[in-house]
Amino acid sequence: MLASGSGDDTILSVTAEVVGQAHHPAVTVVTADRELRQRVEPTGAGTTGPRWLLDQLDALPE
């Protein structure tokens, strides 16, 4: 998907669209950007930092 505006705007838009569905999966946005976290959290999605994702990847079996 190509972003028509800023990448943050696209992340926010896609997040809001998914969270707005009746039976949506848990949505977590991984970002180190505090401003993006503040914009995403009111949609009902969770946020976490990149360290969490890196830890998840490191825990995968080789």
C-alpha positions in Angstrom: 0.0 0.0 0.0 1.4 3.4 -0.9 0.8 6.2 1.5 -1.0 9.2 -0.2 0.0 11.4 2.8 2.5 11.0 5.6 3.3 7.4 6.7 1.9 8.3 10.2 -1.4 9.4 8.7 -1.7 6.1 6.8 -0.9 4.0 9.9 -3.6 5.9 11.8 -6.1 5.5 9.0 -5.5 1.8 8.6 -5.5 1.2 12.3 -8.8 3.1 12.8 -10.4 1.2 9.9 -9.4 -2.2 11.3 -10.4 -1.3 14.9 -13.7 0.0 13.6 -14.7 -3.4 12.3 -17.2 -5.3 14.4 -15.1 -8.4 15.0 -11.5 -7.1 14.6 -8.4 -8.8 15.8 -6.3 -7.2 18.5 -4.4 -4.4 16.9 -1.0 -3.3 18.1 1.1 -0.6 16.5 4.8 -0.9 17.0 6.5 2.5 17.0 9.1 4.5 18.9 7.3 7.7 17.9 5.5 9.3 20.9 3.3 11.5 18.8 2.1 8.5 16.8 1.3 6.6 20.0 -0.8 9.5 21.2 -2.7 9.5 17.9 -3.2 5.8 17.7 -4.3 5.0 21.3 -7.7 6.8 21.1 -8.7 4.4 18.2 -8.6 1.5 20.7 -5.4 0.0 19.3 -2.5 -0.8 21.6 1.0 0.5 21.1 4.4 -0.8 22.0 8.0 0.0 21.3 10.3 -1.7 18.9 12.2 -3.5 21.7 9.1 -5.7 22.2 9.1 -6.7 18.5 12.8 -7.4 18.5 12.4 -9.6 21.6 9.6 -11.5 19.9 11.7 -12.1 16.8 14.7 -13.1 18.9 12.5 -15.7 20.7 11.5 -17.4 17.4 13.1 -20.9 16.9 15.8 -21.0 14.3 
